[in-house]
Amino acid sequence: MEFLRTKAPQSPFGHFPNVLGEYGKAGRGASRDDLHSLRVRFISMYKSLLTFFFLSGLTMTASAASLNDFTLTGIDGKPMALDQFRGKAVLLVNTASECGYTGQYDGLEALYLANKDKGFVIIGVPSNDFGGQEPGKAEEIATFCKLNYGVTFPLADKTVVKGKDAHPVYQWAAGEAGMLGAPKWNFHKYLFGRDGKFIDWFSTPTEPGSAKIKTAIEKALAQ
């Protein structure tokens, strides 16, 4: 999709009004062949409009080169520019307080403490997308994480992480990960390298302390 970043789609709007005008005039005394010709042009222009809007959307997504290009809202309500983590390996995790996997907060905190001095950070992204298992407000979520799991890694505000309304960083990450790599439940994990490039994803059941995740983080930190 590199071409989408270097060449934006050409807008068809400049020609569209002319076709409409001709189509309107043709209704007054035009032959059947003329009407057919204009109808074909109208349909062709309509398809061009659909293609333009589709490619414009792809261009916006494709223009993001790395995790560093995005900004979340922090749990404190302030912008959390992900560029501040440039040079660090990042594990992005959509979390929930009332999920059967909520206990993974323990493993995430342990993983963070073991590697933060090496240039590693975890970003927890609370989301109510799956089963309505994150119903609380930002302050309640922050308090829950601190009191129950001693979480010290950065937390975002509650965020949409799936579907057409997903935050842009999740739309981009899902595109990088492929169809199977989009979050299917809470505690889905995305790993990014020190350069902000996507590395891998890990499904919900994959424990933070698993050999699979630890090995991937070690490789990311070695780069």
The 8 nearest C-alpha neighbors of each residue, nearest first, counted from 0:
[[1, 2, 3, 61, 4, 57, 58, 5],
 [2, 0, 3, 4, 5, 61, 62, 6],
 [3, 1, 5, 4, 0, 6, 7, 58],
 [2, 4, 58, 1, 5, 6, 0, 7],
 [5, 3, 62, 2, 1, 6, 58, 61],
 [4, 6, 2, 3, 7, 1, 62, 58],
 [7, 5, 3, 4, 2, 8, 58, 9],
 [6, 8, 3, 9, 5, 58, 4, 55],
 [9, 7, 51, 10, 54, 55, 6, 3],
 [8, 10, 7, 11, 51, 6, 12, 55],
 [9, 11, 12, 8, 51, 13, 48, 47],
 [12, 10, 13, 14, 48, 15, 9, 47],
 [13, 11, 15, 14, 10, 16, 48, 44],
 [12, 14, 11, 15, 16, 10, 17, 9],
 [15, 13, 12, 17, 16, 11, 18, 44],
 [14, 16, 12, 18, 17, 13, 11, 44],
 [17, 15, 19, 18, 14, 20, 13, 12],
 [18, 16, 20, 19, 15, 14, 21, 13],
 [17, 19, 21, 15, 20, 16, 22, 41],
 [20, 18, 22, 16, 17, 21, 23, 15],
 [21, 19, 17, 23, 22, 18, 16, 24],
 [20, 22, 24, 18, 23, 19, 25, 17],
 [21, 23, 19, 25, 20, 24, 18, 37],
 [22, 24, 20, 21, 25, 26, 19, 27],
 [25, 23, 21, 26, 22, 27, 20, 29],
 [26, 24, 29, 22, 27, 23, 21, 34],
 [25, 27, 24, 23, 29, 28, 22, 34],
 [26, 28, 25, 24, 29, 23, 30, 22],
 [27, 29, 26, 30, 25, 24, 31, 33],
 [30, 28, 25, 27, 33, 26, 34, 31],
 [31, 29, 33, 32, 34, 28, 25, 35],
 [30, 32, 34, 33, 35, 29, 36, 28],
 [33, 31, 35, 30, 34, 36, 29, 37],
 [34, 32, 36, 30, 35, 31, 29, 37],
 [33, 35, 31, 37, 32, 36, 38, 25],
 [34, 36, 38, 32, 33, 37, 31, 39],
 [37, 35, 33, 39, 38, 34, 32, 40],
 [36, 38, 40, 34, 39, 35, 22, 41],
 [37, 39, 41, 35, 40, 36, 34, 42],
 [38, 40, 36, 42, 37, 41, 43, 35],
 [41, 39, 37, 43, 38, 42, 44, 36],
 [40, 42, 38, 44, 43, 39, 37, 45],
 [43, 41, 45, 39, 44, 40, 38, 46],
 [42, 44, 40, 46, 41, 45, 39, 47],
 [43, 45, 47, 41, 46, 42, 40, 48],
 [46, 44, 42, 48, 47, 43, 41, 49],
 [47, 45, 49, 43, 48, 44, 50, 42],
 [48, 46, 44, 50, 45, 49, 51, 43],
 [49, 47, 51, 45, 46, 50, 44, 52],
 [48, 50, 46, 52, 51, 47, 53, 45],
 [49, 51, 47, 53, 48, 52, 54, 46],
 [50, 52, 48, 54, 49, 53, 55, 47],
 [53, 51, 55, 49, 50, 54, 48, 56],
 [54, 52, 50, 56, 55, 51, 49, 57],
 [53, 55, 57, 51, 56, 52, 58, 50],
 [56, 54, 58, 52, 57, 53, 51, 59],
 [57, 55, 54, 59, 53, 58, 52, 60],
 [56, 58, 54, 60, 55, 59, 61, 53],
 [57, 59, 55, 61, 3, 56, 60, 62],
 [58, 60, 62, 56, 57, 61, 55, 63],
 [61, 59, 57, 62, 58, 63, 171, 56],
 [60, 62, 58, 63, 59, 57, 4, 3],
 [61, 63, 4, 59, 60, 58, 64, 3],
 [64, 62, 61, 65, 60, 68, 59, 171],
 [63, 65, 62, 68, 61, 66, 196, 67],
 [66, 64, 195, 196, 67, 63, 68, 197],
 [65, 67, 195, 68, 69, 196, 81, 168],
 [66, 68, 82, 81, 65, 69, 195, 85],
 [67, 69, 66, 65, 63, 82, 64, 81],
 [70, 68, 67, 81, 66, 168, 80, 71],
 [69, 71, 80, 79, 81, 78, 72, 68],
 [72, 70, 79, 78, 73, 80, 155, 69],
 [71, 73, 78, 79, 156, 155, 77, 76],
 [72, 74, 155, 156, 79, 75, 76, 77],
 [73, 75, 156, 155, 76, 154, 137, 72],
 [76, 74, 73, 77, 156, 137, 138, 72],
 [75, 77, 73, 74, 72, 156, 78, 137],
 [76, 78, 73, 75, 72, 79, 74, 71],
 [79, 77, 72, 73, 80, 71, 70, 76],
 [80, 78, 71, 73, 72, 70, 81, 77],
 [79, 81, 70, 82, 83, 78, 71, 69],
 [82, 80, 67, 83, 70, 84, 69, 79],
 [81, 83, 67, 85, 84, 80, 68, 69],
 [84, 82, 81, 85, 80, 67, 79, 86],
 [85, 83, 82, 87, 81, 86, 67, 89],
 [84, 86, 82, 87, 83, 193, 67, 194],
 [85, 87, 193, 194, 84, 88, 118, 195],
 [88, 86, 193, 118, 119, 85, 84, 89],
 [87, 89, 192, 193, 119, 191, 219, 220],
 [90, 88, 120, 191, 121, 190, 119, 87],
 [89, 91, 190, 121, 189, 122, 92, 191],
 [90, 92, 122, 189, 188, 121, 89, 123],
 [93, 91, 188, 123, 186, 187, 124, 94],
 [94, 92, 124, 186, 125, 185, 187, 123],
 [93, 95, 125, 186, 185, 124, 126, 92],
 [96, 94, 133, 125, 132, 97, 98, 126],
 [95, 97, 133, 101, 98, 132, 94, 140],
 [98, 96, 132, 95, 133, 101, 99, 100],
 [99, 97, 101, 100, 132, 95, 96, 185],
 [98, 100, 101, 97, 102, 96, 103, 185],
 [101, 99, 98, 102, 103, 186, 185, 204],
 [100, 102, 98, 103, 99, 96, 104, 95],
 [101, 103, 104, 100, 105, 99, 106, 148],
 [104, 102, 106, 105, 101, 100, 107, 206],
 [103, 105, 107, 102, 106, 101, 108, 148],
 [106, 104, 103, 108, 107, 148, 102, 109],
 [105, 107, 103, 109, 207, 104, 108, 208],
 [106, 108, 104, 110, 109, 105, 207, 111],
 [107, 109, 111, 105, 110, 106, 150, 104],
 [110, 108, 106, 112, 111, 107, 113, 105],
 [111, 109, 107, 113, 108, 112, 106, 114],
 [110, 112, 108, 114, 109, 113, 115, 107],
 [113, 111, 109, 114, 115, 110, 108, 116],
 [112, 114, 110, 111, 109, 115, 116, 117],
 [115, 113, 117, 111, 116, 119, 112, 110],
 [114, 116, 119, 117, 118, 111, 112, 120],
 [117, 115, 118, 114, 119, 113, 112, 111],
 [118, 116, 114, 115, 119, 220, 87, 113],
 [119, 117, 87, 115, 116, 88, 114, 120],
 [120, 118, 115, 88, 87, 114, 117, 89],
 [119, 121, 89, 115, 111, 88, 90, 122],
 [120, 122, 90, 89, 152, 91, 111, 123],
 [123, 121, 91, 153, 154, 90, 92, 124],
 [122, 124, 154, 92, 93, 155, 94, 91],
 [123, 125, 93, 155, 94, 92, 154, 126],
 [126, 124, 94, 157, 95, 93, 158, 123],
 [127, 125, 158, 157, 128, 133, 159, 94],
 [126, 128, 133, 131, 132, 129, 134, 95],
 [129, 127, 126, 131, 159, 130, 160, 161],
 [130, 128, 131, 184, 127, 185, 132, 126],
 [129, 131, 132, 128, 127, 133, 98, 184],
 [130, 132, 127, 129, 133, 128, 134, 126],
 [133, 131, 97, 130, 127, 95, 98, 134],
 [132, 134, 127, 95, 96, 131, 135, 126],
 [135, 133, 132, 131, 127, 136, 96, 97],
 [136, 134, 139, 133, 140, 137, 138, 96],
 [135, 137, 139, 138, 140, 134, 157, 133],
 [136, 138, 140, 139, 74, 156, 141, 135],
 [137, 139, 141, 140, 136, 142, 74, 75],
 [140, 138, 142, 136, 137, 141, 135, 143],
 [139, 141, 143, 137, 138, 142, 135, 136],
 [142, 140, 138, 144, 143, 139, 137, 145],
 [143, 141, 139, 145, 140, 144, 146, 138],
 [142, 144, 140, 146, 141, 145, 147, 139],
 [145, 143, 141, 148, 142, 147, 150, 146],
 [144, 146, 149, 150, 142, 143, 148, 147],
 [147, 145, 143, 144, 149, 148, 142, 150],
 [148, 146, 144, 145, 143, 149, 150, 142],
 [147, 149, 144, 150, 145, 105, 146, 104],
 [150, 148, 145, 146, 147, 151, 144, 108],
 [151, 149, 145, 148, 144, 108, 152, 104],
 [150, 152, 149, 153, 108, 145, 111, 154],
 [151, 153, 150, 121, 122, 154, 111, 120],
 [154, 152, 122, 123, 151, 121, 155, 73],
 [155, 153, 123, 74, 122, 124, 73, 152],
 [156, 154, 73, 74, 124, 72, 123, 157],
 [155, 157, 74, 73, 72, 137, 158, 125],
 [156, 158, 125, 126, 155, 124, 137, 159],
 [157, 159, 126, 156, 160, 125, 124, 166],
 [158, 160, 165, 166, 126, 161, 128, 164],
 [161, 159, 165, 169, 166, 158, 126, 128],
 [162, 160, 165, 159, 182, 164, 163, 128],
 [161, 163, 165, 164, 160, 170, 159, 166],
 [162, 164, 165, 161, 170, 166, 160, 159],
 [163, 165, 162, 166, 159, 161, 160, 167],
 [166, 164, 160, 159, 161, 162, 163, 170],
 [165, 167, 169, 168, 159, 160, 170, 164],
 [168, 166, 170, 169, 171, 165, 69, 60],
 [169, 167, 171, 170, 166, 172, 69, 66],
 [170, 168, 172, 171, 167, 166, 160, 173],
 [169, 171, 167, 173, 168, 172, 165, 174],
 [170, 172, 174, 168, 169, 173, 167, 60],
 [173, 171, 169, 175, 174, 170, 168, 176],
 [174, 172, 181, 176, 170, 175, 171, 169],
 [173, 175, 171, 172, 177, 176, 170, 178],
 [174, 176, 172, 173, 177, 171, 197, 180],
 [177, 175, 180, 173, 174, 172, 200, 181],
 [176, 178, 180, 174, 179, 175, 173, 181],
 [177, 179, 180, 181, 176, 173, 174, 175],
 [180, 178, 177, 181, 176, 182, 173, 183],
 [181, 179, 176, 177, 178, 173, 200, 182],
 [180, 182, 173, 179, 183, 178, 176, 177],
 [183, 181, 187, 184, 180, 161, 185, 160],
 [182, 184, 181, 185, 187, 203, 202, 129],
 [185, 183, 182, 129, 203, 187, 186, 128],
 [184, 186, 94, 187, 93, 95, 203, 129],
 [187, 185, 203, 94, 93, 92, 188, 184],
 [186, 188, 203, 202, 182, 185, 92, 93],
 [187, 189, 92, 201, 200, 91, 186, 202],
 [190, 188, 200, 91, 90, 199, 201, 92],
 [189, 191, 90, 199, 198, 89, 200, 197],
 [192, 190, 197, 89, 198, 196, 195, 88],
 [191, 193, 88, 195, 194, 219, 196, 198],
 [192, 194, 86, 87, 88, 195, 85, 191],
 [195, 193, 192, 196, 86, 85, 65, 87],
 [196, 194, 66, 65, 192, 191, 193, 67],
 [197, 195, 65, 191, 192, 194, 198, 66],
 [196, 198, 191, 199, 190, 192, 195, 175],
 [199, 197, 191, 190, 192, 196, 200, 189],
 [200, 198, 190, 189, 197, 201, 176, 191],
 [199, 201, 189, 188, 190, 180, 202, 176],
 [202, 200, 188, 187, 205, 189, 203, 199],
 [203, 201, 187, 205, 204, 188, 200, 186],
 [202, 204, 187, 186, 205, 185, 184, 201],
 [205, 203, 202, 206, 100, 186, 201, 187],
 [206, 204, 203, 202, 201, 207, 209, 212],
 [205, 207, 209, 208, 204, 103, 106, 203],
 [208, 206, 106, 107, 209, 212, 205, 110],
 [207, 209, 206, 106, 213, 210, 110, 212],
 [210, 208, 206, 211, 212, 207, 213, 205],
 [209, 211, 213, 212, 214, 208, 215, 207],
 [212, 210, 209, 214, 213, 215, 205, 208],
 [211, 213, 215, 214, 209, 210, 216, 207],
 [214, 212, 210, 216, 215, 211, 217, 209],
 [213, 215, 217, 211, 216, 212, 210, 218],
 [214, 216, 212, 218, 213, 217, 219, 211],
 [217, 215, 219, 213, 218, 214, 220, 212],
 [216, 218, 214, 220, 219, 215, 213, 221],
 [219, 217, 221, 215, 216, 220, 214, 222],
 [218, 220, 216, 192, 221, 217, 222, 88],
 [219, 221, 217, 218, 222, 216, 88, 118],
 [222, 220, 218, 219, 217, 216, 193, 117],
 [221, 220, 219, 218, 193, 192, 217, 194]]
